[in-house]
Amino acid sequence: MNASTIARPFRQLTWRHSLALFLPALLFGYLVANQAITQSERSALAVRYNAPLVDAANALQKEQNDLKTQLADLRTKLDAIQQAGATQSGIAGDLSRQIQDLQTRSGLSAVSGEGVMVTLDDARLPANANNLEKSICHNTDITDIVNTGWRAGAEAIAVNGERMVGTSSAYCVGSTIMVNGTLMSPPFSIAMIGVQGQLMSLFDDPRELADIKSRSQANGLIFQVSRQRDVRVPGYTGSLGARYAVPR
């Protein structure tokens, strides 16, 4: 057997091995290219459909802000009429004073006094930090802080200037949190009016807000509670949405 006879099977074997490697590589390249094209089309489609939604959300938010402003003006005029009626004697004066008391109790009137200020904010960590989910604010965090304040005897609470009442709620909308129908982003300033000793005692209790405190220490979530001599909480400006039972 001469050298050319030996070289021919060797070349055939090498060619088969090259073909065996080339075909998977070609297939892999096709899959990668197809995935890139599909992802690009998907991103473009998402942007195309998300853009109108974002515009609609912004338009609704602006409309809601305008309605809140109009509602606040009407309530200011109503308060002036009721205050004038409260100075009167007789039944009209008694009713006006009862209405003012009910407004204060229901959170429709602005109040001020001593209390605490709670600051909640996302951690100052790099974008690729581990446990990112534990480093950012969630709507449940706000709910837990507000409920802790109520249990500690807070008389009035506001989140970023939004008065919390019995019908208030906080829930996530994408990367933001909506409170009383208003979109908010961190940082969150939660103002509470009440006896400072009672408020601080419960907030300092290690059994309270354990998850938030743990994430603050381990993941850098910003959580701070400070005493304030003069805390101002505005009146509730949202829709009351009152419901009542109907006998059958």
Backbone torsions as a table, in degrees:
resi	resn	phi	psi	omega
1	MET	NA	124.5	-177.0
2	ASN	-87.6	177.4	-176.0
3	ALA	-66.7	-36.9	-178.9
4	SER	-67.0	-34.4	178.8
5	THR	-66.2	-37.1	179.5
6	ILE	-73.4	-38.3	-175.8
7	ALA	-68.2	-31.3	-176.7
8	ARG	-63.6	-49.8	176.4
9	PRO	-61.6	-34.5	179.9
10	PHE	-64.6	-42.5	177.9
11	ARG	-65.1	-39.2	178.5
12	GLN	-64.0	-40.9	179.5
13	LEU	-65.6	-42.2	178.7
14	THR	-63.9	-41.0	179.8
15	TRP	-64.6	-39.3	178.8
16	ARG	-66.4	-40.9	178.1
17	HIS	-64.2	-40.9	179.0
18	SER	-63.5	-41.6	178.4
19	LEU	-64.4	-38.6	179.3
20	ALA	-63.9	-34.1	177.6
21	LEU	-81.7	-32.9	-175.0
22	PHE	-70.9	-41.5	-177.0
23	LEU	-63.8	-47.1	175.6
24	PRO	-62.0	-38.2	179.3
25	ALA	-64.0	-40.5	177.9
26	LEU	-63.9	-42.9	179.9
27	LEU	-64.6	-42.5	179.4
28	PHE	-63.3	-41.9	178.7
29	GLY	-62.6	-39.1	178.0
30	TYR	-64.2	-43.1	180.0
31	LEU	-63.9	-41.9	179.1
32	VAL	-63.9	-45.9	-179.8
33	ALA	-62.8	-42.1	180.0
34	ASN	-65.1	-38.8	178.3
35	GLN	-64.6	-40.7	179.8
36	ALA	-63.8	-42.5	179.3
37	ILE	-65.1	-43.8	180.0
38	THR	-62.7	-43.3	179.8
39	GLN	-64.3	-39.3	178.5
40	SER	-63.3	-43.4	178.8
41	GLU	-65.9	-38.5	179.8
42	ARG	-65.6	-41.9	179.1
43	SER	-63.5	-43.8	179.3
44	ALA	-63.3	-38.9	179.0
45	LEU	-66.3	-40.7	179.7
46	ALA	-63.3	-42.6	179.3
47	VAL	-64.2	-40.4	-177.8
48	ARG	-63.1	-39.5	-177.6
49	TYR	-87.2	-27.6	-179.0
50	ASN	-77.0	-32.9	-177.4
51	ALA	-56.4	-48.7	177.5
52	PRO	-62.4	-34.6	179.6
53	LEU	-66.1	-41.8	178.3
54	VAL	-64.2	-43.6	178.2
55	ASP	-61.9	-41.6	179.6
56	ALA	-65.1	-41.0	178.9
57	ALA	-63.8	-42.1	178.8
58	ASN	-65.0	-39.7	179.3
59	ALA	-65.4	-41.7	178.5
60	LEU	-66.1	-37.7	178.6
61	GLN	-64.1	-42.0	178.5
62	LYS	-64.8	-42.4	179.1
63	GLU	-62.7	-40.7	179.0
64	GLN	-64.9	-41.4	177.8
65	ASN	-61.2	-40.9	178.0
66	ASP	-63.9	-41.4	179.2
67	LEU	-66.6	-36.7	177.3
68	LYS	-63.8	-39.9	178.6
69	THR	-63.6	-44.6	177.8
70	GLN	-62.9	-41.4	179.9
71	LEU	-64.2	-40.0	178.7
72	ALA	-64.0	-39.6	178.2
73	ASP	-64.2	-42.8	179.9
74	LEU	-65.3	-38.3	179.3
75	ARG	-69.0	-34.2	176.7
76	THR	-62.9	-43.9	177.8
77	LYS	-64.6	-40.1	179.0
78	LEU	-65.0	-40.2	178.2
79	ASP	-61.4	-40.9	179.1
80	ALA	-62.5	-41.2	178.8
81	ILE	-65.1	-41.7	-178.6
82	GLN	-69.7	-36.3	177.2
83	GLN	-65.2	-38.2	176.5
84	ALA	-65.1	-37.1	179.0
85	GLY	-71.3	-28.4	-178.9
86	ALA	-68.5	-23.2	179.9
87	THR	-79.5	-11.4	-180.0
88	GLN	-79.0	159.9	177.6
89	SER	-97.0	167.0	177.0
90	GLY	87.5	-160.8	-174.9
91	ILE	-64.8	-40.8	-178.3
92	ALA	-60.3	-43.0	179.0
93	GLY	-65.6	-42.2	178.9
94	ASP	-61.8	-43.3	179.6
95	LEU	-64.5	-40.9	179.8
96	SER	-63.8	-41.5	179.2
97	ARG	-67.5	-36.2	176.3
98	GLN	-65.6	-39.5	178.6
99	ILE	-63.7	-42.6	178.7
100	GLN	-62.5	-40.9	178.5
101	ASP	-63.8	-42.2	178.7
102	LEU	-65.5	-37.1	177.9
103	GLN	-62.9	-42.1	178.7
104	THR	-64.7	-43.6	-179.3
105	ARG	-66.8	-33.6	-177.6
106	SER	-86.8	-3.4	176.2
107	GLY	89.5	13.3	-178.9
108	LEU	-85.4	-11.8	-179.2
109	SER	-110.9	143.5	176.7
110	ALA	-70.3	142.6	179.7
111	VAL	-135.5	162.4	177.6
112	SER	-147.5	157.8	-179.7
113	GLY	163.4	-175.2	179.1
114	GLU	-73.8	158.3	179.9
115	GLY	173.0	-148.2	-179.8
116	VAL	-135.2	160.6	175.0
117	MET	-123.6	123.6	179.5
118	VAL	-104.8	128.5	178.0
119	THR	-110.6	126.7	178.5
120	LEU	-128.3	127.3	-176.6
121	ASP	-150.9	157.8	176.4
122	ASP	-63.7	152.5	178.1
123	ALA	-67.7	149.1	177.3
124	ARG	-90.7	72.0	-176.1
125	LEU	-120.7	158.5	176.1
126	PRO	-60.4	157.3	-177.2
127	ALA	-61.9	-28.5	-177.5
128	ASN	-97.1	20.0	-178.3
129	ALA	-66.5	149.5	177.8
130	ASN	-72.6	155.1	178.3
131	ASN	54.7	46.0	-179.7
132	LEU	-60.1	-33.3	-178.8
133	GLU	-61.3	-31.9	-179.4
134	LYS	-86.7	-3.9	-176.5
135	SER	-102.2	-0.9	-177.1
136	ILE	-119.1	161.9	-179.2
137	CYS	-77.4	145.0	176.3
138	HIS	-127.1	159.2	179.6
139	ASN	-62.0	-31.8	178.6
140	THR	-66.0	-30.4	176.9
141	ASP	-63.2	-45.6	179.3
142	ILE	-62.8	-43.5	179.1
143	THR	-60.8	-43.1	-179.3
144	ASP	-64.5	-41.1	-179.6
145	ILE	-66.5	-44.2	179.8
146	VAL	-63.4	-43.6	179.5
147	ASN	-64.3	-36.1	176.4
148	THR	-63.2	-40.7	177.5
149	GLY	-62.8	-42.3	178.1
150	TRP	-62.2	-43.7	-179.5
151	ARG	-64.7	-28.6	179.7
152	ALA	-82.4	0.6	176.2
153	GLY	95.1	19.7	178.5
154	ALA	-61.3	138.0	-180.0
155	GLU	-90.2	-27.1	-179.8
156	ALA	-155.5	142.6	-178.4
157	ILE	-138.4	141.6	175.5
158	ALA	-138.0	141.5	176.8
159	VAL	-113.0	113.0	-177.0
160	ASN	50.3	41.7	177.2
161	GLY	85.2	-0.1	177.9
162	GLU	-99.2	116.6	-178.5
163	ARG	-67.0	133.1	178.3
164	MET	-93.6	125.4	178.7
165	VAL	-127.7	-174.7	-176.0
166	GLY	-61.7	-26.2	-178.3
167	THR	-98.1	3.1	-177.4
168	SER	-71.5	154.2	177.7
169	SER	-150.6	157.5	177.1
170	ALA	-134.4	125.8	178.4
171	TYR	-150.4	157.9	-174.7
172	CYS	-77.8	140.3	172.5
173	VAL	-131.7	92.8	-175.1
174	GLY	67.2	-125.5	-179.2
175	SER	-94.2	6.0	179.6
176	THR	-117.1	171.8	178.6
177	ILE	-122.1	133.9	-179.0
178	MET	-103.3	126.0	177.1
179	VAL	-124.9	123.9	-177.8
180	ASN	55.2	32.9	179.6
181	GLY	80.4	6.3	-179.7
182	THR	-110.2	126.4	178.7
183	LEU	-74.0	133.2	-179.3
184	MET	-133.5	154.1	174.8
185	SER	-129.2	154.5	178.3
186	PRO	-59.8	153.2	5.1
187	PRO	-81.4	157.6	178.3
188	PHE	-110.8	128.4	176.3
189	SER	-110.1	114.4	-175.8
190	ILE	-108.4	106.7	-177.7
191	ALA	-91.4	133.8	-179.5
192	MET	-132.2	130.6	175.2
193	ILE	-103.3	130.8	-179.7
194	GLY	169.2	-177.0	178.3
195	VAL	-69.4	119.2	-174.3
196	GLN	-58.8	-41.5	-178.3
197	GLY	-60.3	-43.0	179.8
198	GLN	-67.8	-43.5	-179.2
199	LEU	-63.5	-49.5	-177.4
200	MET	-66.2	-33.7	179.7
201	SER	-60.8	-42.8	-178.9
202	LEU	-76.1	-39.1	179.7
203	PHE	-68.2	-29.3	178.8
204	ASP	-81.3	-12.0	179.6
205	ASP	-66.5	120.6	-178.1
206	PRO	-62.5	-18.9	179.3
207	ARG	-80.3	-17.3	179.1
208	GLU	-90.6	138.0	177.9
209	LEU	53.0	41.8	-176.3
210	ALA	-60.4	-39.3	-178.2
211	ASP	-66.6	-44.1	-180.0
212	ILE	-63.8	-44.0	-179.6
213	LYS	-65.2	-38.2	178.3
214	SER	-65.5	-43.8	178.8
215	ARG	-68.0	-29.8	177.3
216	SER	-66.0	-40.6	-179.1
217	GLN	-77.6	-41.1	-173.8
218	ALA	-88.6	-31.7	-172.5
219	ASN	-120.5	2.6	174.5
220	GLY	83.3	7.2	176.3
221	LEU	-57.2	131.7	-177.6
222	ILE	-84.9	118.8	179.4
223	PHE	-142.2	114.2	-177.0
224	GLN	-137.2	142.2	177.4
225	VAL	-127.6	126.0	-178.5
226	SER	-133.5	148.7	176.7
227	ARG	-75.2	143.3	177.7
228	GLN	-136.4	130.7	179.6
229	ARG	-73.8	-37.4	-175.6
230	ASP	-125.8	95.9	178.5
231	VAL	-103.5	129.1	179.4
232	ARG	-112.1	127.2	179.7
233	VAL	-121.9	119.7	-178.6
234	PRO	-72.3	167.1	175.3
235	GLY	-75.3	156.9	178.7
236	TYR	-70.0	130.7	-177.0
237	THR	-114.7	0.4	-178.3
238	GLY	-84.5	-174.8	178.7
239	SER	-73.6	138.9	-179.3
240	LEU	-74.4	-37.1	177.6
241	GLY	56.4	40.1	-176.5
242	ALA	-67.5	138.8	177.1
243	ARG	-127.9	153.9	-178.4
244	TYR	-144.7	155.9	-179.4
245	ALA	-80.5	146.5	178.7
246	VAL	-118.6	119.4	-179.7
247	PRO	-67.7	147.5	178.4
248	ARG	-112.7	NA	NA
